Amino acid sequence: CEHDILLPNGQVTESSSWFLGDNIKFECNRGFSLQGKSWHLGNGNMKKRYCAKAGCNDIEKRANGTIFTATDGLKAKIECDKEFVLSGNSVTYCNGTKWIMKLGTCQLANSVGDHSCDFEREDMCGWRASKAIPQPWKRISAAADFRKEKCLQQDHTFQSDVEGHFIRLQSQVHASRTYHFISPIYPRNLTVGHSLWFQFQLFMFGTEVRNLTISVKPSSMAIEDMWNSFRN
């Protein structure tokens, strides 16, 4: 996938040289300040940059958390109180008139709700990746990570360039191996009457993409035994 590189209130210049290889330069228009590094070298994963300018109103207070605004008025962030986790964006920037991203909210940790998960919560609702080095599973932020052409363009929940999170399996990392993404253990009463079902929103792209397998195991089975059965 090719990077789709945009910088509102600024310019992006792409070039290549025998010494540096592929490189990208980020510059903001006069009166704006660049948030993030001015250069990106190579073809690796890239964080979004923003051009910020003071002029935004104070952000409304959040329950169970504290909002910190930089003295220059360009950036604001939220930190949750103990026993609470953040759902949504942790940082936002001012574009001179309004805050670009909506800050998240602080939710009670270990709160199961209706057992659905859109991965907005930092604790990923109890889902976790199996141990691997390097780790191919990554929680992607629409506000922090550059989109890629011909790949997943937006988070399914918000359909926005600056809101939403989802889980990406970076297939370029040991593409021939099998990786597991593990759900939390769900209570037995959810299966009463055999009414439990799962719905996933998936995007799989590319001619080399292989199968996605969903496995269900009883709590009495060690997860390693399930993996060994899967490999066999």
VEXFIKE-937386 format. One record per residue: x, y, z of N, C-alpha, C, O in turn; residue in one letter; residue number from 1. Coordinates in steps of 0.02 Angstrom, whole numbers, plus 50000, padded with zeros to 5 digits. Each point is the difference from the previous one (the first is absolute). Layout:
// VEXFIKE-937386
n.X  n.Y  n.Z  ca.X  ca.Y  ca.Z  c.X  c.Y  c.Z  o.X  o.Y  o.Z  rest  nr
X  Y  Z  X  Y  Z  X  Y  Z  X  Y  Z  A  NUM
...
This chain:
// VEXFIKE-937386
n.X  n.Y  n.Z  ca.X  ca.Y  ca.Z  c.X  c.Y  c.Z  o.X  o.Y  o.Z  rest  nr
50042  49940  50000  49958  50060  50000  50044  50062  50000  50052  50002  50033  C  1
49927  50049  49932  50037  50063  49997  49971  50048  50052  49940  50002  50012  E  2
50104  50036  50018  49978  50050  50050  49960  50055  49967  50019  50026  49948  H  3
49925  49992  50083  49959  50057  49979  50017  50057  50046  49974  50004  50056  D  4
50069  50041  49923  50030  50050  50045  49967  50068  49989  50004  50029  49946  I  5
49964  49996  50107  49966  50065  49997  50022  50041  50060  50012  49972  50054  L  6
49993  50094  49938  50018  50045  50054  49961  50065  49992  50024  50046  49968  L  7
49916  49958  50061  49962  50063  49996  50039  50059  50028  50035  49994  50051  P  8
49960  50063  49916  50037  50061  50018  50076  49991  49995  50038  50031  50036  N  9
49982  49925  49918  50071  49989  49990  50014  49966  49934  49955  49990  49959  G  10
50108  49993  50030  50021  49967  49938  50040  49938  50016  50035  49996  50050  Q  11
49958  49954  49905  50039  49938  50005  50041  49994  49937  49974  50004  49944  V  12
50092  49986  50064  50045  49993  49943  50034  49932  50003  50034  49984  50049  T  13
49956  49976  49899  50031  49934  49997  50059  50001  49951  49995  50029  49946  E  14
50060  49939  50073  50058  49998  49957  50039  49936  50013  49983  49961  50045  S  15
50068  50028  49915  50041  49940  50007  50071  50016  49980  50012  50039  49953  S  16
50036  49932  50082  50070  50010  49984  50039  49936  50014  49978  49957  50038  S  17
50080  50037  49931  50041  49940  50010  50026  49996  50072  50013  49946  50025  W  18
49993  50112  50008  50028  50002  50068  49947  49986  50053  50010  49959  50044  F  19
49933  50076  49952  49947  49994  50050  49945  49951  49981  49962  49978  50043  L  20
50034  50004  49893  49945  49959  49977  49937  50042  49996  50003  50060  49989  G  21
49939  49908  50018  49937  50037  49998  49993  50042  50063  50013  49976  50056  D  22
49967  50087  49936  49990  50043  50059  49943  50048  49987  49985  50018  49943  N  23
49983  50003  50111  49942  50043  49998  50012  50059  50047  50020  49991  50057  I  24
49967  50070  49918  50008  50060  50040  49932  50031  50014  49959  50007  49955  K  25
50030  50013  50107  49937  50031  50021  50014  50073  50019  50046  50014  50038  F  26
49913  50031  49935  50007  50072  50015  49930  50029  50009  49954  49983  49964  E  27
50040  50062  50085  49936  50034  50012  49999  50069  49969  50053  50031  49991  C  28
49888  49994  49993  49992  50067  49975  50020  50051  50053  50002  49984  50060  N  29
50011  50076  49919  50019  50054  50046  49947  50009  50054  49940  50002  49985  R  30
50081  50002  50077  49955  50009  50056  49981  49935  50034  49970  50001  50054  G  31
50047  49942  49916  49984  49934  50028  50065  49966  50023  50054  50012  49972  F  32
49940  49946  50079  50058  49964  50027  49991  49926  49989  49947  49972  50013  S  33
50105  49995  49962  49997  49929  49985  50002  49960  50065  50042  50011  50043  L  34
49912  49942  49962  49997  49954  50057  50023  49932  49976  49963  49964  49967  Q  35
50099  50018  50051  50031  49939  49976  50064  50016  49963  50016  50058  49989  G  36
50020  49891  49992  50064  50009  49967  49991  50029  49930  49949  49986  49967  K  37
50099  50053  50010  49995  50032  49935  50021  49954  49943  49987  50015  49941  S  38
50045  49928  50076  50023  49954  49948  49978  49929  50016  49993  49981  50058  W  39
49996  49980  49889  49991  49928  50008  50043  49966  49948  49996  50016  49941  H  40
50047  49938  50081  50045  49965  49955  49978  49928  49991  49979  49967  50048  L  41
50026  50008  49891  49984  49930  49986  49926  49988  49988  49961  50047  49993  G  42
50021  49889  50005  49932  49980  49983  49963  49969  50060  49948  49969  49990  N  43
50078  50040  50070  49968  49970  50058  49936  50034  50021  49979  50049  49969  G  44
49990  49925  50084  49939  50029  50026  50012  50073  50018  50054  50019  50022  N  45
49894  50022  49968  50007  50072  50007  49944  50029  50043  49942  49983  49993  M  46
50077  50061  50053  49952  50034  50041  49976  50064  49966  50038  50032  49963  K  47
49899  49986  50049  49974  50062  49971  50033  50061  50033  50018  49999  50058  K  48
49989  50052  49902  50020  50066  50024  49941  50047  49996  49954  49989  49960  R  49
50047  50064  50080  49947  50051  49998  50032  50069  50001  50052  50011  50031  Y  50
49915  50036  49936  50018  50070  50003  49953  50035  50049  49940  50002  49988  C  51
50087  50024  50066  49959  50027  50054  50009  50075  50006  50053  50028  49984  A  52
49894  50004  50041  50001  50072  50011  49954  50016  50059  49946  49971  50005  K  53
50074  50074  50038  49960  50017  50059  49936  50037  49979  49997  50030  49947  A  54
49953  49966  50097  49937  50035  49986  49938  49961  50020  49945  50024  49990  G  55
50063  49916  50037  49943  49958  50018  49974  50016  50071  50038  50022  50043  C  56
49898  49965  49967  49971  50007  50066  50022  49943  50045  50024  49949  49977  N  57
49968  50061  50089  50016  49947  50047  49955  49940  49988  49942  50007  49982  D  58
50085  49934  50028  49962  49938  49991  49960  49986  50062  50024  50010  50056  I  59
49915  49968  49935  49956  49984  50056  50030  49944  50042  50028  49952  49974  E  60
49967  50055  50092  50028  49951  50046  49969  49932  49989  49942  49994  49979  K  61
50098  49953  50035  49978  49931  49994  49994  49970  50070  50042  50013  50044  R  62
49907  49947  49966  49993  49964  50063  50055  49948  50007  50018  49968  49951  A  63
50008  50025  50109  50049  49948  50017  50066  50008  49962  50036  49951  49989  N  64
49980  50110  49991  50063  50013  49965  50018  50074  50003  49959  50041  50020  G  65
50102  49975  49959  50024  50068  50000  50025  50019  49931  50036  49961  49968  T  66
49947  50098  50009  50022  50025  49935  50056  50051  50011  49993  50047  50039  I  67
50062  49942  49926  50057  50045  50003  50008  50036  49933  50004  49967  49948  F  68
49997  50099  50053  50009  50040  49939  50068  50033  50002  50018  50032  50050  T  69
50020  49962  49896  50066  50030  49996  49995  50076  50008  49951  50030  49979  A  70
50101  50000  50049  49999  50072  50013  49996  50040  49935  49974  50056  50000  T  71
50050  49916  49945  49996  50036  49936  49933  49990  49965  49988  50029  49947  D  72
49968  49929  50083  49933  49991  49973  49996  49956  49938  49948  49997  49968  G  73
50107  49969  50015  50000  49960  49939  49976  49929  50010  49974  49969  49954  L  74
50032  50004  50107  49988  49929  50012  49965  49990  50066  50010  50038  50048  K  75
49947  49911  49955  49967  49981  50062  49999  49925  50005  49997  49965  49949  A  76
50006  50009  50112  49998  49927  50010  49959  49984  50062  49989  50043  50043  K  77
49988  49895  49962  49960  49979  50056  50034  49941  50034  50027  49956  49967  I  78
49972  50044  50099  50024  49944  50040  49945  49978  50048  49969  50042  50033  E  79
50019  49893  49970  49946  49973  50041  50023  49987  50071  50059  49987  50013  C  80
49893  50018  50033  50014  49985  50070  50015  49926  50009  49987  49959  49955  D  81
50041  50024  50102  50014  49930  50016  49935  49959  49998  49948  50024  50021  K  82
50056  49915  49953  49944  49953  49993  49954  50019  49943  49945  49972  49994  E  83
50077  50074  49963  49962  50017  49939  50047  49994  49940  50060  50010  50006  F  84
49912  49974  49937  50039  49994  49938  49971  50047  49948  49941  50016  50000  V  85
50102  50006  49955  49980  50046  49948  49966  49964  49942  50023  49947  49978  L  86
49922  50081  49999  49967  49977  49939  50000  50057  49950  49968  50051  50012  S  87
50069  49941  49933  50004  50053  49950  50069  50031  49997  50049  49970  50021  G  88
49955  50091  49953  50064  50034  49990  50027  50029  50064  49963  50027  50041  N  89
50103  49967  49968  50032  50028  50059  50027  50070  49989  50013  50037  50047  S  90
49995  49983  49889  50032  50064  49983  49960  50034  49944  49972  49966  49957  V  91
50027  50100  50044  49970  50038  49945  50042  50064  49989  50038  50021  50043  T  92
49953  50009  49898  50036  50060  49982  49952  50054  49976  49947  49984  49973  Y  93
50071  50079  50037  49958  50056  49979  50022  50023  49930  50060  50006  49987  C  94
49892  50005  49968  50017  50024  49933  49990  50075  49992  49999  50026  49944  N  95
49995  50009  50112  49990  50072  49999  49930  50022  50017  49989  50056  50023  G  96
49963  49899  49966  49930  50016  50015  49966  49945  50040  49956  50014  50041  T  97
50062  49923  49947  49969  49944  50036  50049  49943  50010  50050  49995  49965  K  98
49936  49963  50084  50041  49942  50013  49988  49948  49945  49942  49986  49984  W  99
50111  49987  49989  49995  49956  49942  49967  49933  50018  49956  49977  49964  I  100
50064  49992  50092  49972  49937  50022  49960  50009  50064  50016  50043  50041  M  101
49934  49917  49967  49962  49999  50063  50037  49956  50050  50017  49943  49985  K  102
49995  50084  50074  50033  49960  50052  49953  49945  50025  49939  50008  49998  L  103
50091  49937  50024  49961  49944  50024  49970  50011  50069  50004  50055  50028  G  104
49967  49893  49999  49969  50001  50066  50032  49946  50043  50031  49953  49975  T  105
49961  50055  50091  50029  49952  50048  49946  49953  50024  49949  50022  50028  C  106
50061  49914  49962  49952  49949  50017  50029  49954  50054  50060  49991  50004  Q  107
49896  49981  50035  50021  49955  50054  50037  49940  49972  49977  49968  49954  L  108
50081  50018  50075  50040  49942  49978  49962  49936  50016  49962  49997  50048  A  109
50049  49952  49911  49970  49934  50008  49924  50001  49994  49966  49955  50024  N  110
50007  50098  49945  49928  50003  49988  49984  49963  49936  50026  50017  49947  S  111
49930  49932  50058  49988  49957  49942  49944  50027  49955  49999  49984  49940  V  112
49955  50055  50087  49946  50027  49959  49960  49945  49967  49979  49952  50033  G  113
50010  50055  49902  49961  49949  49964  50045  49950  49965  49978  49962  49957  D  114
50086  50036  50062  50051  49953  49974  50020  50014  49928  50039  49962  49971  H  115
49937  50092  49999  50023  50019  49934  50065  50040  50007  50016  50023  50055  S  116
50021  49984  49890  50063  50037  50004  50015  50034  49933  50002  49966  49949  C  117
50008  50100  50052  50021  50036  49940  50073  50022  50006  50025  50038  49958  D  118
50010  49939  50095  50070  50013  50012  50016  50073  50012  50056  50023  49990  F  119
49893  50016  50030  50012  50069  50021  50034  50002  50068  50039  50046  50013  E  120
49947  49906  50029  50030  49999  50066  50073  49978  49996  50017  49956  49962  R  121
50025  50077  50079  50071  49983  50000  50012  49928  50022  50050  49970  49980  E  122
49906  50003  50062  50010  49931  50022  49972  49950  49950  50002  49939  50012  D  123
49972  50084  49931  49975  49959  49945  49947  49950  50024  49992  49946  49971  M  124
49971  50074  50081  49944  49960  50026  50022  49931  50022  49959  49954  50002  C  125
50104  50037  50014  50024  49935  50022  50029  49956  49945  50027  49947  50015  G  126
49966  50074  49922  50032  49963  49946  50076  50009  50004  50024  50052  50023  W  127
50014  49898  49956  50073  50004  50004  50031  49959  49944  49970  49953  49974  R  128
50090  50066  50008  50038  49964  49949  50042  49946  50032  50026  50009  50055  A  129
49982  49935  49910  50047  49950  50023  50071  50027  49998  50014  50045  49961  S  130
50029  49929  50081  50069  50025  50004  50037  49984  49936  50000  49943  49976  K  131
50033  50107  49996  50039  49991  49939  50050  50056  49994  49987  50057  50020  A  132
50071  49928  49952  50052  50050  49987  50022  49993  49927  50026  49947  49981  I  133
49965  50105  49978  49964  50063  50015  49925  49988  50005  49975  49950  49974  P  134
49990  50096  50058  49928  49993  50010  49963  50029  49940  50003  50060  49988  Q  135
49961  49897  49974  49967  50026  49940  49932  50034  50012  49977  50038  49958  P  136
49992  49948  50100  49935  50031  50014  50011  50070  50027  50040  50010  50046  W  137
49925  50039  49927  50008  50069  50022  49932  50035  50002  49960  49994  49954  K  138
50029  50043  50101  49940  50041  50005  50013  50065  49962  50044  50039  50019  R  139
49917  49973  49928  50010  50057  49956  49952  50056  50019  49941  49988  50013  I  140
50086  50073  49988  49960  50059  50014  49991  50040  49936  50049  50015  49966  S  141
49889  50001  50016  49988  50041  49941  50032  50068  50007  50019  50031  49949  A  142
49988  49994  50112  50029  50067  50012  50076  49999  49998  50030  50052  49986  A  143
50002  49892  50028  50072  49998  50007  50037  49965  49944  50059  50015  49987  A  144
49908  49938  49978  50033  49960  49950  49976  50019  49930  49941  50009  49989  D  145
50106  49997  49965  49981  50017  49931  49958  49945  49970  50014  49941  50008  F  146
49934  50078  49956  49961  49953  49961  50042  49975  49942  50052  50028  49984  R  147
49925  49918  49986  50035  49972  49943  49952  49989  49943  49945  49974  50010  K  148
50075  50045  49930  49958  49990  49941  49989  49926  49988  50045  49959  50011  E  149
49895  50024  49965  49981  49932  49982  49996  49953  50060  49988  49941  49992  K  150
50024  50086  50067  49992  49961  50061  49942  50030  50040  49963  50042  49975  C  151
50030  49935  50087  49946  50026  50041  50006  50075  50006  50051  50025  50024  L  152
49898  50012  49954  50004  50073  49997  49979  50034  50065  50029  50051  50019  Q  153
49921  49920  50016  49976  50033  50060  49977  49948  50050  49984  49943  49983  Q  154
50014  50077  50079  49972  49958  50053  49926  49987  49985  49964  50045  49979  D  155
50014  49893  50032  49931  49982  49982  49948  50037  50043  49946  50016  49976  H  156
50072  49996  50087  49951  50030  50046  49985  50073  49983  49942  50019  49999  T  157
50110  50021  49988  49991  50072  49991  50004  50023  49927  49973  50052  49983  F  158
50059  49908  49974  50009  50021  49930  50030  50070  49997  49975  50044  49964  Q  159
50078  49967  50073  50030  50066  50006  50076  49996  49993  50030  49948  50014  S  160
50000  50107  49963  50073  50004  49994  50034  50014  50067  50060  49991  50005  D  161
49903  50032  50045  50031  50020  50063  49967  49968  50061  50018  50017  50056  V  162
49937  49937  49935  49969  49964  50055  49997  49926  49985  49991  49980  49943  E  163
50018  49980  50109  49992  49929  49994  50065  49961  50006  50054  50025  49985  G  164
49939  49912  50037  50057  49955  50006  49979  49931  49973  49942  49981  50001  H  165
50108  49983  49974  49987  49931  49979  50065  49961  50007  50053  50028  50012  F  166
49942  49906  49980  50058  49956  50006  50024  49980  49931  49962  49976  49959  I  167
50103  50033  50029  50030  49981  49937  50050  49944  50011  50041  50004  50046  R  168
49956  49945  49913  50052  49949  49997  50048  50021  49945  49983  49999  49941  L  169
50078  50019  50079  50049  50023  49952  50031  49939  49966  50046  49969  50026  Q  170
49927  50014  49916  50015  49936  49968  50071  49996  49974  50024  49945  49984  S  171
50011  50112  50011  50068  49998  49975  50048  49972  50052  50058  49985  49984  Q  172
49919  50007  50078  50042  49973  50054  49992  49924  50002  49948  49975  50021  V  173
50103  49988  49958  49997  49927  49998  49934  49976  49972  49962  49966  50034  H  174
50024  50051  49904  49935  49989  49969  49981  49926  49997  49941  49985  49995  A  175
50107  49970  50008  49985  49929  49993  49978  49967  50065  49981  49942  50000  S  176
50023  50094  50055  49984  49971  50065  49926  50011  50017  49964  50038  49967  R  177
50014  49928  50087  49932  50006  50025  50000  50041  50064  50041  49988  50045  T  178
49914  50061  49960  49996  50043  50058  49929  49999  50028  49951  49996  49963  Y  179
50045  50008  50104  49935  49996  50033  49984  50065  50036  50043  50033  50029  H  180
49893  49986  49967  49974  50058  50037  49944  49973  50043  49951  49972  49975  F  181
50056  50036  50092  49961  49960  50048  49949  50044  50035  50015  50054  50023  I  182
49924  49921  49980  49946  50036  50033  50004  49990  50075  50035  49955  50024  S  183
49930  50087  50015  49993  49986  50071  49956  49938  50010  49967  49978  49953  P  184
50031  49996  50107  49956  49944  50016  49931  50027  50014  49991  50043  50043  I  185
49959  49932  49922  49932  50024  50008  49962  49957  50050  50013  49939  50004  Y  186
49941  50090  50034  49964  49962  50051  49955  49946  49969  49974  50008  49945  P  187
50017  49939  50093  49961  49942  49976  49928  50019  49984  49971  49972  49953  R  188
50000  50076  50084  49929  50016  49989  49986  50029  49931  49943  50003  49979  N  189
50109  50020  49986  49989  50026  49933  49981  49945  49951  49971  50014  49947  L  190
50045  49923  50070  49987  49945  49954  49935  49964  50016  49984  49950  49967  T  191
49979  50074  50082  49936  49967  50017  49954  50002  49939  49989  50052  49970  V  192
49984  49890  50013  49956  49995  49942  50037  50001  49934  49969  50007  49947  G  193
50097  49986  50055  50041  49999  49939  49989  50063  49958  49999  49997  49939  H  194
49993  50059  50095  49984  50063  49965  50061  50044  49987  49994  50052  49969  S  195
50065  49927  50056  50060  50041  49992  50025  49997  49928  50005  49947  49970  L  196
50010  50112  50002  50029  50002  49933  50047  50059  49996  49994  50048  50037  W  197
50054  49947  49917  50050  50052  49991  49992  50032  49931  49983  49966  49951  F  198
50028  50099  50046  50000  50036  49937  50065  50040  49996  50016  50037  50047  Q  199
50021  49956  49898  50063  50035  49991  49996  50045  49939  49969  49982  49949  F  200
50062  50076  50055  50009  50043  49942  50072  49993  49978  50047  50020  50035  Q  201
49963  49950  49906  50067  49983  49976  50015  50032  49933  49955  50013  49960  L  202
50109  50000  50028  50022  50022  49935  50063  49961  49984  50051  50006  50035  F  203
49947  49953  49912  50057  49960  49980  50015  50016  49927  49958  49992  49956  M  204
50104  50032  50032  50017  50024  49933  50065  49969  49977  50046  49991  50040  F  205
49958  49993  49895  50063  49978  49970  49995  49929  49974  49964  49958  50028  G  206
50073  50028  49920  49999  49934  49969  50033  49947  50043  49988  49940  49991  T  207
50055  50081  50056  50037  49952  50042  49966  49988  50067  50026  49962  50041  E  208
49916  50069  49971  49965  49992  50064  49973  49928  50005  49969  49975  49953  V  209
50044  49993  50103  49977  49931  50010  49937  50000  50044  49963  50049  50002  R  210
50025  49895  50033  49937  49991  50035  50000  50033  50069  50051  50005  50033  N  211
49890  50016  49986  49987  50022  50069  49958  49946  50033  49946  49984  49975  L  212
50078  49988  50079  49965  49946  50035  49978  50024  50069  50040  50030  50036  T  213
49898  49956  49982  49974  50017  50066  49991  49935  50039  49964  49955  49978  I  214
50069  50040  50078  49999  49940  50041  49965  50015  50067  50008  50055  50027  S  215
49955  49897  49998  49966  50006  50065  50024  49942  50043  49997  49942  49979  V  216
50026  50073  50081  50024  49948  50045  49965  50004  50067  49980  50055  50021  K  217
50010  49888  50013  49973  50002  50068  50052  50028  50048  50060  49996  49986  P  218
49919  50031  50070  50047  50029  50048  50047  49948  50029  50053  50017  50024  S  219
49927  49919  49974  50042  49947  50028  50059  49982  49956  50047  49967  50023  S  220
49953  50055  49914  50054  49984  49954  50053  50054  50002  49985  50059  49996  M  221
50077  49921  50010  50055  50048  49997  50005  50028  49930  49993  49964  49951  A  222
50019  50100  50045  50000  50031  49934  50057  49973  49956  49994  49999  49939  I  223
50061  49980  50092  50054  49970  49962  49978  49935  49966  50020  49986  49944  E  224
49936  49974  50091  49975  49938  49970  49956  50016  49939  50003  49964  49951  D  225
49958  50090  50053  49958  50019  49943  50045  50020  49941  49986  49981  49943  M  226
50067  50056  50071  50045  50021  49946  50033  49940  49967  50007  49997  49939  W  227
50015  49955  50103  50032  49940  49973  49952  49961  49956  50020  49973  49948  N  228
49917  50023  50073  49949  49966  49959  49990  50036  49934  49991  49969  49948  S  229
50011  50098  50055  49991  50040  49939  50057  49988  49952  49990  49994  49939  F  230
50072  50003  50087  50058  49990  49957  49998  49931  49966  50023  49991  49944  R  231
49949  49960  50093  49998  49932  49973  49941  49990  49952  49991  49946  49973  N  232
